[in-house]
């Protein structure tokens, strides 16, 4: 997008001077050629109807699907429970015993540390836990802080800080995305029709949420925490120094035990509009009138008028790509936002920040899964507002959502994505929508300094994007059904494939984070599942030997299938603990935060357990992973959390497993495309291990 076509500011003389100085500079959308290494493989994703849950089990057969559909119809005839009716019955996040956490912590260090490192760490751990030691004192203070009359959980405020005190840019580093499956009806992939139906699905979901007629989230027969849901819509992350804040524009207020939560600030309002971004211009569309949403055709008509208006480069009111400013480091963006407010832009900022969601029309038309992933994760530099959830619709109908992560987790937003996609499948016709006048374009009042900041943001964000390598893998030789029939957990099996891939790539294990949802608990978010275990390392090491021994005298402890199953069992056991809030990392994090808050007053020195190299080694996530699946989604992804590590989002379906792998260019030995290629080999190798079992060997046909 040429700056000559974009910039509009008064006085005109100053603008012309700036234009002359900046001739030749383009806010150019990065093309797929800019972002894709020549050697990156391209994969196409089959369209399949699959997973129902984010919580670790996968898929159901067609017969089971029919049963569920019947149950859904039966439920719709019954009185639905209130959205928050189970909130005050949920158990609180526990404070595990010190011994329980430290014993588990030692176990997680063993596969990652040398004997000398482990001996040193065990010495520090024993010193920390001894009677009368600082560990015991910190544990008492942590237990004392767990006061339900003050906070919903001992972790919540610190966890908010972990997100909101970060000063790095949030795109790629923090935000995550879902990419929708394409609509099976190709006519409905028209970008205007697709955008309208997905937006309407979100608006109807919001209405149900506001009316509290939305059924509570459930995991099988267990109700799950719903405290994140009020922050899905009309909410924004607001930059601040030294900490950002979460602001929700809503009449909803937490009640019962949730009333003491300090997670967000509330503005008493009832917004009913969306904001549309097209060619970096902002438009507002009211979505609800007298409690009723506007018609789908009316919405399509308004969106068509917006796209036509945005193409008019002769307009006097063309604004530069202001959304770029949300990609800046948070302190820098906080200063600029304050200056925008002083320049009489408070109204437009509040319209954006209070919107139900942001709809971004992209001019790109990604043709591969790699390109779709890049479009959703960071986009072409421009036409985004990263402080809010953004629905992105491309010129060819590819669509997805990028989520601001501090307000909630994927296990919450997945349900929204499901409902949006479900609505888009059932609604919309190719009939042309009647022409209407264009909704109002939001007008910025900008100075030359604001425009200069946009150039600065563009250059910084461009560097971030070009440093990020994204590769997708659609593995279609088998999926969750084969793994379950082999009597292993699909999620654990895939995690062992990741362990094997990393081991083959580097010849050693790496600290691995898997997100475990703790929504069974009151105001639960996540706990870390440390996927690297002694059992996983034994399995990885065993793969250097033959799968089948000629003598057929292989002992069970060295049989690769036996070791694989033991590794999967260990993973499942850790997952069960983590979902109950009894992992390692959140408890140690709480103890460290208690120490930080009291160290000056009490004259404490940092306990050796927290300065121990093994502590940092075991929590420096070389693989940050998460499993999130739905029949609505084609991809799910996020960036790596360390410069020489990988970010791996994956979905397990009946007969395919899809991966989104990210890493940073320029790091020796770190390549998403190499990792994905080796991961495919690992999955095939593990299939061979399963087939090596005499009970599962493929038998010849009875007859020809």
C-alpha positions as CSV (number, residue, x, y, z in Angstrom):
1,X,0.0,0.0,0.0
2,X,1.7,3.1,-1.2
3,X,2.2,5.9,1.3
4,X,1.1,8.4,-1.3
5,X,-2.2,6.7,-1.4
6,X,-2.6,6.3,2.3
7,X,-1.5,9.4,4.2
8,X,-4.0,12.1,5.0
9,X,-3.2,14.7,7.6
10,X,-3.4,18.5,8.1
11,X,-2.0,20.9,7.2
12,X,-1.7,19.8,3.6
13,X,1.7,21.6,3.2
14,X,3.2,19.5,6.0
15,X,1.7,16.3,4.6
16,X,3.1,17.0,1.1
17,X,6.6,17.7,2.6
18,X,6.4,14.4,4.4
19,X,5.2,12.6,1.3
20,X,8.1,14.0,-0.7
21,X,10.6,12.9,2.0
22,X,9.1,9.4,2.0
23,X,8.6,8.9,-1.8
24,X,9.4,5.3,-2.7
25,X,8.5,3.8,0.7
26,X,5.6,1.4,0.7
27,X,3.7,-0.1,3.5
28,X,3.9,-3.2,1.4
29,X,1.9,-6.2,2.4
30,X,4.5,-9.0,2.8
31,X,3.8,-11.6,0.1
32,X,4.1,-15.4,0.6
33,X,7.3,-15.1,-1.5
34,X,8.7,-12.8,1.2
35,X,7.8,-15.1,4.0
36,X,8.4,-18.6,2.7
37,X,11.8,-20.1,2.4
38,X,12.3,-21.8,-0.9
39,X,12.9,-25.2,0.8
40,X,9.7,-25.1,2.9
41,X,7.4,-27.9,2.0
42,X,3.8,-27.2,1.2
43,X,1.0,-29.5,2.5
44,X,-2.7,-29.5,1.8
45,X,-5.1,-30.4,4.5
46,X,-8.0,-32.8,3.8
47,X,-11.4,-31.7,4.9
48,X,-12.8,-34.0,7.5
49,X,-15.5,-34.0,10.2
50,X,-13.7,-34.8,13.4
51,X,-12.8,-33.8,16.9
52,X,-15.4,-32.7,19.5
53,X,-13.1,-31.7,22.4
54,X,-10.0,-29.8,23.4
55,X,-9.5,-31.9,26.5
56,X,-7.4,-34.8,25.2
57,X,-9.8,-37.4,23.7
58,X,-10.4,-37.4,20.0
59,X,-13.1,-38.0,17.5
60,X,-16.1,-40.1,17.3
61,X,-17.5,-42.4,14.6
62,X,-20.4,-41.4,12.3
63,X,-22.8,-43.5,14.4
64,X,-21.6,-41.8,17.6
65,X,-22.0,-38.4,15.8
66,X,-25.6,-39.3,15.0
67,X,-26.1,-40.1,18.7
68,X,-24.6,-36.8,19.8
69,X,-26.8,-34.9,17.3
70,X,-29.9,-36.6,18.7
71,X,-28.8,-35.8,22.2
72,X,-28.3,-32.1,21.2
73,X,-31.8,-32.0,19.8
74,X,-33.2,-33.5,23.0
75,X,-31.3,-31.0,25.1
76,X,-32.7,-28.1,23.1
77,X,-36.2,-29.2,24.2
78,X,-35.2,-29.2,27.9
79,X,-34.8,-26.2,30.2
80,X,-31.2,-25.1,29.8
81,X,-29.1,-24.4,32.9
82,X,-27.8,-20.9,33.5
83,X,-24.4,-20.2,32.1
84,X,-22.8,-19.6,35.5
85,X,-24.9,-21.9,37.6
86,X,-22.1,-24.3,38.5
87,X,-19.5,-21.6,39.2
88,X,-19.8,-21.5,43.0
89,X,-19.8,-25.3,43.2
90,X,-16.4,-25.8,41.5
91,X,-13.4,-26.7,43.7
92,X,-10.7,-24.1,44.2
93,X,-7.2,-24.4,42.8
94,X,-5.3,-26.4,45.5
95,X,-1.9,-25.5,47.0
96,X,-0.1,-28.8,46.7
97,X,2.1,-30.0,49.6
98,X,5.7,-28.9,49.4
99,X,7.0,-32.5,49.4
100,X,4.5,-33.5,46.7
101,X,5.7,-30.8,44.3
102,X,9.4,-31.1,45.1
103,X,9.4,-34.9,44.7
104,X,7.7,-34.5,41.3
105,X,10.1,-31.7,40.4
106,X,13.1,-34.0,41.0
107,X,11.6,-36.6,38.7
108,X,11.2,-34.0,35.9
109,X,14.9,-33.0,36.2
110,X,16.3,-36.5,35.8
111,X,15.9,-36.8,32.0
112,X,17.3,-33.3,31.4
113,X,20.3,-33.1,33.7
114,X,23.7,-34.8,34.0
115,X,24.4,-36.8,37.2
116,X,26.5,-33.9,38.5
117,X,23.7,-31.3,37.8
118,X,21.1,-33.6,39.3
119,X,23.1,-34.1,42.5
120,X,23.6,-30.4,42.9
121,X,19.9,-29.8,42.3
122,X,18.8,-32.4,44.8
123,X,21.1,-30.7,47.4
124,X,19.4,-27.4,46.8
125,X,15.9,-29.0,46.9
126,X,16.6,-30.7,50.2
127,X,17.9,-27.5,51.7
128,X,14.7,-25.7,50.5
129,X,12.3,-28.2,52.0
130,X,14.0,-28.9,55.3
131,X,12.1,-28.2,58.5
132,X,12.4,-24.5,59.4
133,X,13.9,-23.7,56.0
134,X,12.8,-21.0,53.6
135,X,10.7,-23.4,51.6
136,X,8.5,-24.1,54.6
137,X,8.2,-20.4,55.3
138,X,7.2,-19.6,51.7
139,X,4.7,-22.5,51.7
140,X,3.0,-21.1,54.9
141,X,2.8,-17.6,53.3
142,X,1.3,-19.1,50.1
143,X,-1.3,-21.0,52.1
144,X,-2.2,-17.8,54.0
145,X,-2.6,-15.9,50.7
146,X,-5.2,-18.5,49.5
147,X,-8.1,-16.6,51.0
148,X,-11.4,-17.0,49.1
149,X,-12.7,-13.7,50.5
150,X,-9.8,-11.8,48.8
151,X,-9.2,-13.7,45.5
152,X,-10.7,-16.6,43.5
153,X,-7.4,-18.5,43.5
154,X,-4.0,-17.9,44.9
155,X,-2.6,-17.9,41.4
156,X,-4.9,-15.6,39.5
157,X,-3.4,-12.2,40.1
158,X,0.2,-13.4,39.5
159,X,-0.9,-15.2,36.3
160,X,-2.5,-12.1,35.0
161,X,0.8,-10.3,35.7
162,X,2.7,-13.0,33.8
163,X,0.7,-12.0,30.7
164,X,0.2,-8.3,31.3
165,X,3.7,-7.3,32.6
166,X,5.4,-8.6,29.5
167,X,6.9,-5.8,27.5
168,X,7.6,-7.6,24.2
169,X,5.3,-7.2,21.2
170,X,2.3,-9.5,21.6
171,X,1.9,-10.8,17.9
172,X,3.7,-14.1,17.4
173,X,5.1,-14.0,21.0
174,X,1.7,-14.2,22.8
175,X,-1.3,-14.3,20.6
176,X,-2.5,-17.6,19.1
177,X,-4.7,-18.4,16.1
178,X,-7.4,-20.8,14.8
179,X,-7.8,-21.3,11.0
180,X,-11.2,-22.5,10.0
181,X,-11.9,-25.3,7.6
182,X,-13.1,-24.1,4.2
183,X,-16.9,-24.3,3.7
184,X,-17.8,-27.5,1.8
185,X,-20.2,-25.4,-0.2
186,X,-17.7,-23.5,-2.4
187,X,-20.2,-20.7,-3.1
188,X,-20.2,-19.9,0.6
189,X,-16.5,-19.2,0.5
190,X,-17.1,-15.9,-1.1
191,X,-15.3,-13.5,1.3
192,X,-18.3,-11.3,2.0
193,X,-20.7,-14.2,2.5
194,X,-18.1,-16.0,4.6
195,X,-17.3,-13.0,6.8
196,X,-21.0,-12.2,7.3
197,X,-22.0,-15.7,8.4
198,X,-19.0,-16.1,10.8
199,X,-19.6,-12.7,12.3
200,X,-23.3,-13.5,12.8
201,X,-22.4,-16.8,14.5
202,X,-20.3,-14.9,16.9
203,X,-23.0,-12.3,17.6
204,X,-25.6,-15.0,18.3
205,X,-23.1,-16.7,20.7
206,X,-22.7,-13.3,22.5
207,X,-26.4,-12.9,22.8
208,X,-26.7,-16.3,24.4
209,X,-23.9,-15.4,26.7
210,X,-25.4,-12.1,27.7
211,X,-28.8,-13.7,28.3
212,X,-27.0,-16.5,30.3
213,X,-28.8,-19.1,28.2
214,X,-25.5,-20.5,27.0
215,X,-25.1,-24.0,28.5
216,X,-22.0,-24.4,30.7
217,X,-18.9,-26.0,29.3
218,X,-18.6,-29.6,30.3
219,X,-15.9,-32.2,30.2
220,X,-17.9,-35.4,30.0
221,X,-20.2,-35.0,33.1
222,X,-18.0,-32.4,34.9
223,X,-18.9,-28.7,34.7
224,X,-16.0,-26.4,33.8
225,X,-15.2,-22.9,34.8
226,X,-16.9,-20.1,32.8
227,X,-15.1,-17.1,34.3
228,X,-13.2,-16.4,31.0
229,X,-16.4,-16.2,28.9
230,X,-17.4,-12.6,29.8
231,X,-14.0,-11.4,28.4
232,X,-14.5,-13.0,24.9
233,X,-16.4,-10.0,23.5
234,X,-16.2,-6.2,23.9
235,X,-12.9,-6.6,25.7
236,X,-9.5,-5.2,24.9
237,X,-6.0,-5.4,26.2
238,X,-4.9,-1.8,27.0
239,X,-1.2,-1.0,26.9
240,X,0.2,0.6,30.1
241,X,3.4,1.1,32.0
242,X,4.7,-1.0,33.7
243,X,1.7,-3.3,33.2
244,X,-1.1,-3.6,30.6
245,X,-4.8,-4.0,31.7
246,X,-7.8,-5.8,30.5
247,X,-10.9,-3.7,30.0
248,X,-14.4,-5.1,29.3
249,X,-17.3,-2.9,28.1
250,X,-20.3,-4.8,29.5
251,X,-23.1,-4.6,32.0
252,X,-22.1,-8.0,33.3
253,X,-20.4,-8.1,36.7
254,X,-19.0,-11.2,38.4
255,X,-21.1,-12.4,41.3
256,X,-20.8,-15.0,44.0
257,X,-17.3,-16.2,44.7
258,X,-16.1,-14.5,41.5
259,X,-17.0,-11.1,42.8
260,X,-13.5,-10.7,44.4
261,X,-11.7,-11.3,41.1
262,X,-9.4,-8.5,40.0
263,X,-8.6,-9.8,36.5
264,X,-10.3,-7.1,34.5
265,X,-11.7,-3.7,34.7
266,X,-15.3,-3.1,33.7
267,X,-16.9,-0.1,31.9
268,X,-20.7,0.0,32.3
269,X,-21.8,-0.2,28.7
270,X,-23.6,-2.5,26.3
271,X,-21.8,-2.3,23.0
272,X,-23.5,-3.9,20.0
273,X,-21.2,-3.0,17.2
274,X,-18.3,-4.6,15.3
275,X,-15.4,-2.8,13.8
276,X,-14.3,-3.7,10.2
277,X,-10.8,-3.2,8.9
278,X,-10.3,-3.0,5.1
279,X,-7.2,-1.6,3.5
280,X,-6.3,-0.3,7.0
281,X,-9.4,1.8,7.2
282,X,-11.8,1.4,10.1
283,X,-15.6,1.1,9.9
284,X,-18.3,0.5,12.5
285,X,-21.4,-1.6,12.0
286,X,-24.1,-1.8,14.7
287,X,-25.1,-5.5,14.9
288,X,-28.1,-5.5,17.2
289,X,-31.2,-3.3,17.2
290,X,-33.9,-3.6,19.9
291,X,-32.3,-6.8,21.1
292,X,-32.4,-8.4,17.7
293,X,-29.4,-8.9,15.4
294,X,-29.5,-7.4,11.9
295,X,-30.3,-9.7,9.0
296,X,-27.5,-11.7,7.4
297,X,-28.2,-10.1,4.0
298,X,-28.1,-6.6,5.5
299,X,-24.7,-7.4,7.0
300,X,-23.5,-8.7,3.6
301,X,-24.7,-5.5,2.0
302,X,-22.8,-3.3,4.5
303,X,-19.7,-5.3,4.2
304,X,-19.8,-5.0,0.4
305,X,-20.2,-1.3,0.7
306,X,-17.2,-1.1,3.0
307,X,-15.0,-3.0,0.6
308,X,-16.0,-0.8,-2.3
309,X,-15.3,2.3,-0.2
310,X,-11.9,1.0,1.0
311,X,-10.9,0.6,-2.6
312,X,-11.5,4.3,-3.3
313,X,-7.9,5.6,-3.0
314,X,-9.1,9.1,-4.1
315,X,-10.8,9.6,-0.7
316,X,-9.6,12.6,1.3
317,X,-9.9,10.6,4.5
318,X,-7.5,7.7,3.8
319,X,-5.6,6.9,7.1
320,X,-2.3,5.3,7.5
321,X,-2.1,1.7,9.0
322,X,-2.7,2.7,12.6
323,X,-3.2,-0.9,13.6
324,X,0.5,-1.4,13.2
325,X,1.0,0.4,16.5
326,X,-0.5,-2.5,18.4
327,X,2.5,-4.6,17.2
328,X,5.0,-2.4,19.0
329,X,6.7,-3.2,22.3
330,X,4.1,-2.5,25.0
331,X,5.8,0.5,26.6
332,X,6.2,2.2,23.3
333,X,2.6,1.5,22.3
334,X,1.4,2.8,25.7
335,X,3.1,6.1,25.1
336,X,1.7,6.5,21.6
337,X,-1.8,5.6,22.7
338,X,-1.7,8.3,25.4
339,X,-0.6,10.8,22.7
340,X,-3.4,9.6,20.4
341,X,-5.9,10.4,23.2
342,X,-4.4,13.8,23.7
343,X,-4.9,14.4,19.9
344,X,-8.7,13.8,20.3
345,X,-8.7,10.2,19.3
346,X,-10.2,8.8,22.6
347,X,-13.6,8.2,20.9
348,X,-12.3,6.1,18.0
349,X,-10.1,4.1,20.4
350,X,-13.1,3.3,22.6
351,X,-15.1,2.3,19.6
352,X,-12.4,-0.1,18.6
353,X,-11.7,-1.4,22.1
354,X,-15.4,-1.9,23.0
355,X,-16.3,-3.7,19.7
356,X,-17.7,-7.2,19.9
357,X,-14.8,-8.2,17.6
358,X,-12.7,-6.8,14.8
359,X,-13.3,-8.1,11.3
360,X,-10.2,-7.9,9.1
361,X,-10.6,-8.2,5.3
362,X,-7.3,-9.2,3.8
363,X,-6.3,-8.8,0.1
364,X,-4.2,-11.9,0.2
365,X,-5.4,-15.2,-1.1
366,X,-3.3,-18.0,0.5
367,X,-3.2,-21.2,-1.5
368,X,-1.2,-23.5,0.9
369,X,-1.5,-24.4,4.6
370,X,1.8,-22.7,5.3
371,X,0.5,-19.4,3.8
372,X,-2.8,-19.7,5.7
373,X,-0.8,-20.2,8.9
374,X,1.3,-17.1,8.3
375,X,-1.7,-15.0,7.4
376,X,-3.5,-15.9,10.6
377,X,-0.4,-15.8,13.0
378,X,0.8,-12.4,12.0
379,X,-0.6,-11.3,8.6
380,X,1.0,-9.1,6.0
381,X,2.2,-6.5,8.6
382,X,-0.8,-4.3,8.2
383,X,-4.6,-4.5,8.7
384,X,-4.7,-5.9,12.2
385,X,-5.5,-4.7,15.8
386,X,-3.6,-7.2,17.9
387,X,-5.0,-6.0,21.3
388,X,-8.4,-7.6,20.5
389,X,-9.7,-10.8,18.9
390,X,-9.6,-10.4,15.1
391,X,-11.6,-12.5,12.6
392,X,-9.6,-12.6,9.4
393,X,-11.2,-13.3,6.0
394,X,-9.0,-13.5,2.9
395,X,-9.8,-12.6,-0.6
396,X,-10.4,-16.3,-1.5
397,X,-12.5,-17.0,1.6
398,X,-9.9,-18.6,3.8
399,X,-10.7,-17.5,7.4
400,X,-9.5,-17.7,10.9
401,X,-9.2,-15.8,14.2
402,X,-6.2,-14.4,16.0
403,X,-6.8,-14.3,19.8
404,X,-5.4,-11.9,22.4
405,X,-4.2,-14.5,24.9
406,X,-4.3,-12.6,28.3
407,X,-8.1,-12.6,28.4
408,X,-8.5,-16.4,28.0
409,X,-7.3,-19.7,26.8
410,X,-8.0,-21.9,23.7
411,X,-10.2,-24.2,25.7
412,X,-12.7,-21.3,26.0
413,X,-12.4,-19.7,22.6
414,X,-12.6,-23.1,20.9
415,X,-16.3,-23.3,21.6
416,X,-16.9,-19.8,20.1
417,X,-15.0,-21.0,16.9
418,X,-17.2,-24.1,16.7
419,X,-20.4,-22.1,16.9
420,X,-19.2,-19.6,14.4
421,X,-18.3,-22.3,11.9
422,X,-21.5,-24.3,12.5
423,X,-23.6,-21.2,11.8
424,X,-21.6,-20.5,8.6
425,X,-22.3,-24.0,7.3
426,X,-26.1,-23.7,7.8
427,X,-26.7,-20.1,6.7
428,X,-26.0,-17.9,3.7
429,X,-27.1,-18.0,0.1
430,X,-25.3,-16.9,-3.0
431,X,-28.2,-14.4,-3.8
432,X,-26.8,-10.9,-4.3
433,X,-27.4,-8.6,-1.4
434,X,-29.1,-5.2,-2.1
435,X,-26.8,-2.1,-2.2
436,X,-26.8,0.1,0.9
437,X,-24.9,3.2,1.9
438,X,-21.4,2.6,3.4
439,X,-21.2,2.5,7.2
440,X,-19.3,5.4,8.7
441,X,-15.5,5.3,8.4
442,X,-13.8,6.1,11.6
443,X,-11.7,9.3,11.3
444,X,-8.4,9.6,13.1
445,X,-6.8,12.9,14.0
446,X,-3.1,12.3,13.4
447,X,0.1,14.3,13.6
448,X,3.2,13.8,11.5
449,X,4.8,12.0,14.5
450,X,1.9,9.5,14.6
451,X,2.6,8.7,10.9
452,X,6.3,8.4,11.5
453,X,5.5,5.9,14.4
454,X,3.6,3.8,11.9
455,X,6.7,3.6,9.7
456,X,8.8,2.6,12.7
457,X,6.2,0.0,13.7
458,X,6.1,-1.4,10.1
459,X,9.9,-1.9,10.0
460,X,10.0,-3.5,13.4
461,X,7.1,-5.8,12.7
462,X,8.5,-6.7,9.3
463,X,11.7,-7.9,10.9
464,X,9.7,-10.0,13.4
465,X,7.7,-11.6,10.6
466,X,10.8,-12.4,8.4
467,X,12.5,-13.9,11.4
468,X,9.6,-16.3,12.0
469,X,9.6,-19.7,10.2
470,X,6.3,-21.5,9.9
471,X,5.8,-24.9,8.5
472,X,2.6,-27.0,8.6
473,X,2.4,-30.8,8.4
474,X,-0.7,-32.8,7.6
475,X,0.1,-36.4,8.5
476,X,-2.6,-38.6,6.9
477,X,-1.2,-42.1,7.3
478,X,-3.2,-42.6,10.5
479,X,-4.8,-40.6,13.2
480,X,-6.4,-40.9,16.6
481,X,-8.5,-43.9,15.8
482,X,-5.4,-46.1,15.1
483,X,-3.7,-44.8,18.3
484,X,-6.8,-45.6,20.4
485,X,-7.1,-49.1,18.8
486,X,-3.4,-49.6,19.9
487,X,-4.5,-48.9,23.5
488,X,-2.6,-45.6,23.9
489,X,-3.7,-42.1,24.5
490,X,-3.7,-40.1,21.2
491,X,-2.3,-37.0,22.9
492,X,0.4,-38.9,24.8
493,X,1.3,-40.8,21.6
494,X,1.8,-37.5,19.6
495,X,3.8,-36.0,22.5
496,X,6.1,-39.1,22.3
497,X,6.5,-38.4,18.6
498,X,7.6,-34.9,19.4
499,X,10.0,-36.2,22.0
500,X,11.5,-38.7,19.5
501,X,11.8,-36.0,16.8
502,X,13.7,-33.6,19.1
503,X,15.9,-36.5,20.3
504,X,16.8,-37.5,16.7
505,X,17.4,-33.9,15.8
506,X,19.7,-33.0,18.7
507,X,20.7,-36.3,20.3
508,X,19.3,-35.2,23.6
509,X,15.9,-34.4,25.2
510,X,14.7,-30.8,25.5
511,X,12.4,-29.3,28.2
512,X,8.8,-29.5,26.8
513,X,5.7,-27.6,27.8
514,X,2.3,-28.9,27.1
515,X,-0.7,-26.8,28.2
516,X,-3.1,-28.7,30.5
517,X,-6.4,-27.0,31.1
518,X,-7.4,-26.6,34.8
519,X,-11.0,-25.4,34.0
520,X,-12.4,-28.2,36.2
521,X,-11.3,-25.8,39.0
522,X,-12.7,-22.4,40.0
523,X,-11.1,-19.7,37.8
524,X,-8.8,-22.3,36.4
525,X,-6.5,-21.4,33.5
526,X,-3.7,-23.9,32.7
527,X,-0.9,-26.0,34.3
528,X,2.3,-27.2,32.7
529,X,2.5,-30.8,31.7
530,X,6.3,-31.5,31.6
531,X,6.3,-34.0,28.7
532,X,9.9,-34.9,28.9
533,X,10.2,-37.8,31.4
534,X,12.5,-40.7,32.3
535,X,10.1,-43.0,30.5
536,X,10.1,-40.8,27.3
537,X,13.9,-40.7,27.3
538,X,14.1,-44.5,27.6
539,X,11.8,-44.9,24.7
540,X,13.8,-42.4,22.5
541,X,17.1,-44.1,23.3
542,X,15.6,-47.5,22.5
543,X,14.9,-46.5,18.9
544,X,18.6,-46.7,18.0
545,X,18.2,-50.5,18.2
546,X,16.3,-52.8,15.8
547,X,12.5,-52.9,16.4
548,X,12.5,-56.7,16.0
549,X,15.3,-58.9,17.2
550,X,16.1,-62.0,15.2
551,X,16.5,-64.2,18.3
552,X,13.1,-63.2,19.5
553,X,14.4,-63.0,23.0
554,X,13.8,-59.3,23.6
555,X,13.1,-58.6,27.2
556,X,10.0,-56.5,28.0
557,X,12.1,-53.6,29.4
558,X,13.9,-53.1,26.1
559,X,11.0,-53.8,23.8
560,X,10.2,-50.6,22.0
561,X,6.5,-51.0,22.0
562,X,6.5,-51.7,25.8
563,X,8.7,-48.6,26.4
564,X,6.4,-46.5,24.2
565,X,3.3,-47.6,26.1
566,X,5.1,-46.9,29.4
567,X,6.0,-43.4,28.2
568,X,2.4,-42.8,27.2
569,X,1.2,-44.0,30.6
570,X,3.6,-41.7,32.4
571,X,2.4,-38.8,30.3
572,X,-1.3,-39.6,31.0
573,X,-0.6,-39.8,34.7
574,X,1.1,-36.3,34.6
575,X,-1.8,-34.9,32.6
576,X,-4.3,-36.1,35.2
577,X,-2.3,-34.5,38.0
578,X,-1.8,-31.3,36.0
579,X,-5.6,-30.9,35.3
580,X,-6.1,-31.1,39.0
581,X,-3.7,-28.2,39.6
582,X,-1.0,-30.5,41.0
583,X,1.8,-30.1,38.5
584,X,5.2,-28.5,39.2
585,X,5.4,-25.2,37.6
586,X,2.5,-23.2,39.0
587,X,3.3,-24.1,42.6
588,X,7.0,-23.2,42.2
589,X,5.9,-20.0,40.4
590,X,3.7,-19.2,43.4
591,X,6.5,-19.8,45.9
592,X,8.8,-17.6,43.9
593,X,6.3,-14.8,43.7
594,X,5.8,-15.0,47.5
595,X,9.5,-14.8,47.9
596,X,9.7,-11.7,45.6
597,X,7.0,-9.9,47.5
598,X,8.7,-10.5,50.9
599,X,12.4,-10.7,50.2
600,X,13.2,-7.0,51.0
601,X,11.1,-6.9,54.2
602,X,12.5,-10.1,55.5
603,X,16.0,-9.7,54.2
604,X,16.0,-12.9,52.3
605,X,18.5,-14.0,49.7
606,X,17.4,-15.9,46.7
607,X,17.0,-19.6,47.6
608,X,19.5,-21.7,45.7
609,X,16.6,-23.8,44.1
610,X,15.6,-20.7,42.1
611,X,19.2,-19.8,41.0
612,X,20.1,-23.4,40.2
613,X,20.9,-23.8,36.5
614,X,18.7,-26.9,36.4
615,X,15.7,-24.8,37.4
616,X,16.2,-22.6,34.4
617,X,17.1,-25.5,32.1
618,X,14.0,-27.5,33.0
619,X,11.7,-24.5,32.4
620,X,13.2,-23.1,29.3
621,X,10.7,-24.6,26.9
622,X,12.5,-25.9,23.8
623,X,9.2,-27.2,22.7
624,X,6.1,-25.2,23.7
625,X,3.2,-27.4,22.6
626,X,-0.6,-27.5,22.8
627,X,-3.4,-29.8,21.5
628,X,-6.6,-28.1,20.4
629,X,-9.0,-29.8,18.0
630,X,-12.3,-29.3,16.4
631,X,-14.2,-30.2,13.3
632,X,-14.4,-26.5,12.6
633,X,-10.6,-26.0,12.4
634,X,-7.9,-26.7,9.9
635,X,-5.0,-25.3,11.8
636,X,-4.1,-24.0,15.3
637,X,-0.8,-22.3,16.1
638,X,1.4,-19.8,18.0
639,X,5.0,-18.7,18.1
640,X,7.9,-20.3,20.0
641,X,8.6,-19.0,23.5
642,X,12.4,-19.1,23.3
643,X,14.6,-18.0,20.4
644,X,16.1,-21.4,19.7
645,X,12.9,-23.4,20.4
646,X,9.7,-24.5,18.6
647,X,6.1,-23.6,19.0
648,X,3.9,-26.6,18.1
649,X,0.2,-26.5,17.9
650,X,-1.5,-29.8,16.8
651,X,-4.9,-31.4,16.2
652,X,-5.6,-35.1,16.4
653,X,-8.5,-36.3,14.2
654,X,-9.7,-39.8,13.4
655,X,-7.4,-40.4,10.4
656,X,-5.1,-37.3,10.3
657,X,-2.9,-35.4,12.6
658,X,-2.1,-31.8,11.7
659,X,0.8,-29.7,13.1
660,X,1.7,-26.1,12.9
661,X,5.5,-25.7,13.7
662,X,7.1,-22.3,14.3
663,X,10.7,-21.3,15.0
664,X,13.1,-18.5,14.5
665,X,15.4,-18.1,11.4
666,X,19.1,-17.6,12.2
667,X,19.3,-20.0,15.1
668,X,21.8,-22.8,14.4
669,X,20.1,-26.1,14.0
670,X,16.6,-24.7,14.5
671,X,14.3,-25.1,11.5
672,X,10.5,-25.7,11.4
673,X,10.7,-27.4,8.0
674,X,13.4,-29.8,9.2
675,X,11.5,-30.5,12.4
676,X,8.3,-31.2,10.4
677,X,10.0,-33.6,8.0
678,X,11.6,-35.5,10.8
679,X,8.3,-35.5,12.8
680,X,6.7,-37.3,9.8
681,X,9.4,-40.0,10.0
682,X,8.9,-40.3,13.7
683,X,5.2,-41.0,13.3
684,X,5.8,-43.6,10.7
685,X,8.5,-45.2,12.8
686,X,6.1,-45.4,15.8
687,X,3.5,-47.0,13.5
688,X,6.0,-49.6,12.6
689,X,6.7,-50.2,16.3
690,X,2.9,-50.8,16.9
691,X,2.8,-53.2,13.9
692,X,5.8,-55.1,15.3
693,X,3.6,-56.4,18.1
694,X,2.7,-60.0,17.1
695,X,-0.9,-59.3,18.2
696,X,-1.2,-56.4,15.8
697,X,0.9,-57.5,12.9
698,X,-1.1,-57.2,9.6
699,X,-2.3,-60.7,8.7
700,X,-2.5,-61.8,5.1
701,X,-5.9,-62.0,3.5
702,X,-7.9,-65.2,4.0
703,X,-8.3,-65.5,0.2
704,X,-7.5,-63.6,-2.9
